[in-house]
Amino acid sequence: MSYKKKLSPGQAVELIALEGKYEGQYRTRIEEVGEKLLMVGAPFENGELVPLREGTKVKLTFWDEAAVYSFEGKIMQRIAVPIPLFILVLPDKVDKVQRRNYVRVPALFPVMFRTVNREGLSDFQKATMIDLSGGGIRFTTKEHVEDKSLLYIQITLPNGEIQTPVRVIRVDKNEEMKLYSVSGEFYEISERERDRIIRCVFDKQRAMRKKGLV
């Protein structure tokens, strides 16, 4: 079970109920990783606990920078206190899918961001987009941004507005212009929203081809 090194308490995961009244896709997190068992938080939807039954077939998906991992199993046990939990059996191996290499294009769509900290979210700060891809964004800002920090980004695209968390992976400071260049990857973004971004990137790329820029 070498993949177990990629699992840790507090880690965000996706739990998909494959059958029953509450069949669907839910976000939750890992609470505890054992030798053969995995404890995940029972998910909530619209403020209500999703009461999946013991024995329900589920699929658990988790990810890192390089790949997406998943396995199917059953809810072996439900625990109500101190917090609602589901217990799953860890398989010997999991399915692995390499992350796609996303096309990155220069773009100037309006973008604002808020910093996520212990107190909550900061006020919105203005930024200037440099480029965009299905995997992340690069922008400049006068505001100080910490490397490895978590931001909440608002992007206004031709096909609508997207708000999503972004994990900062690099910050470069231009001392002369007093600007920070921030590179980040989309974090816990839905595939629907990612597809909207990818469509805008492809449209931008197509327009650049017509102008002979690529």
N, C-alpha and C positions, 0 to 999 in steps of 0.2 A: 504493500500500500504506500508506495513512495509519494503519491499525490497528496497524502495526508499533511505533508509539510506546507501545502498551500492552503490549508484550512486553519482558521484561528478564531477564537471568541471575538464577537463584535463585527465579524466580517459580513458584508451584505451578500445575500444569496437570493435566488429566485426559486420559489416553490410552485410547481404546476400540479394542480389536482387533475388527474387524468380521467376521473369518473365521478359519478354522484351528483347530487343537487348543487354542490358548490364547485363544480368543475370550472377550472380557470387558472389564471396566472397571478401570483401574489409575490410581493416583496417582503422579505423578512431578514433575519440575521442569525448567525451561529451563536449559540450560548455556551456550548461545551463540546470538545472533541475528545472521545475516548479511544481505546484500542480498536473496538469493533462497533461502537455506537456513536451516533451524532445527535446532539440535541439542538433543535432550532426553535426559535420563538414562533408561537402560533400567530399567523398574520392577522392584521386588522384591515378592514375595508370600510371607508366612510365612518370610522370611529367604532365599528362593531367587530367583535371577534368572529373570525371565520371558523365555524365549528366542524372541521373535518373529522370524520369518524376514524376510529382505529380500524386498520385493515384497508384504508383507502389507498389506491395506487397513486403514486406521485412521482414526479421527476424533479430532481434538484439540480440547479445550474449555478456554477460559480466561475470566476474568471481571474486572470492576472493580465500583465501587460502583453504577454505573448499569445495567449490562447484562452478559449472558453472550454470548460469542462462540465460534464453532466453525467448523471446516472439515474436509473429508475429503481424504485423500491416501494415499500409500503410503510404507512404509519404504524409502527409496532405498539406504541403506547402514547397516551395523552396524559399530561400532568397539568393540574390546575393551579397549584400553589407552590412557591410564592408567586410565580408568574406562569401564564399558560405556555406550555412547551409541547413539541412533538418529538418523539424519539424514532430515529431511522437507523437501520443497519448499514454500516459502511461496506461497500462491495470490495472485491479484490482489485478491480480496475475500473476506470471510468472512461467515457468517450471524450476525445479531445479534438477540438477544431481550431486550427491556427487562425488568428485574427487576420482580417483582410488588410492588404496594403492600400491605404486610401490615397487617392489623387489629391494633391494640395495645389490650390490656385491662388493668385493674388486676388484680394477682395476688399471692398470698402463698405460692406453692409454696416448699418448703425449697430453699435454694441455698447452695453453698460454692464457693470459688474458690482457685486457686493461681496465683501469678505465674510467668510464664516468663521466665527470665533466662539469662545466660551460664553460670551454674553449673548450670542445670537448672530444676527446679520447686521452688518454695517449699513450706512446709507448707500444709495446707488452712486457709483463713480463713473465718470465718462472715460471712454477709451477709443482708440482709433485702430480698427482692424487692419492687419497687414496681409494675412492669408488665412484660408479656411480649408478644411477637409472633413470627410466623414468621421475622422478619428479625433480631431482637435482644432484648436484655434491659436493664432498668434496675433498679439495686439500691442500697442504702445499706450502708456499712461503716465501722467505726472505723479500719480499716487504710488507710494511705496508698497510693493507686493513681496511677500515672503516666499522663498523657494519652498516647494513641497506643501504649500498651503492649499486650502480648499476655497474656491470661489463659486458664487452663484451668478451665472452669466445670462444676460438677456440680449438676444440677437434678433434684429428685425430683418427678415428675409422677404423677397418678393412674394413668396407663397405663405407668408404669415410669420408671427412672432414665436420664438422658441426660448424657453427658460430652462436651464439645465445646470447641474453642478459641473465644475471643471477642476481637475487636479493639476496644480502648477508643477511642471517638470523642469522648467528652466527660467531664470530671470537674468537679463543682462542690463547693466546700467550705462547709459550714455551721459558721461559727466558733463560734456560740453553743452548738450541740449537739455540736460536735467530731465531725461525721460527713461522709463523702464520698458524694456522689451520683454514681454511675458509670453512664454509658450506653455500651453496646457492641453491636456487630453480630456475628452468628455468622460464624465464619471456617472455611472448609473443612468445613462441616457436610454430612452426607449428606442427600439428599432424603428418605430414609426417616425419619430422625430429625426433619427439619424438618416433615414431614407429621404426625408424632406431636405436635409442639408445636402446630401449627395446629389439630389436632383438639381439644386441650385448650383453646386460645383460643376456638374456636367454642362448646365446651360452656360455658365461663365466660360468654361473651357471651349465650348462650341463657338461662342461669340469671339473668343480670342483667336481661334483657328481661322474664322472668316476674315479677320483683320490681319492674318499672317503673323500673329505674335507668338504662336507655338507651332 
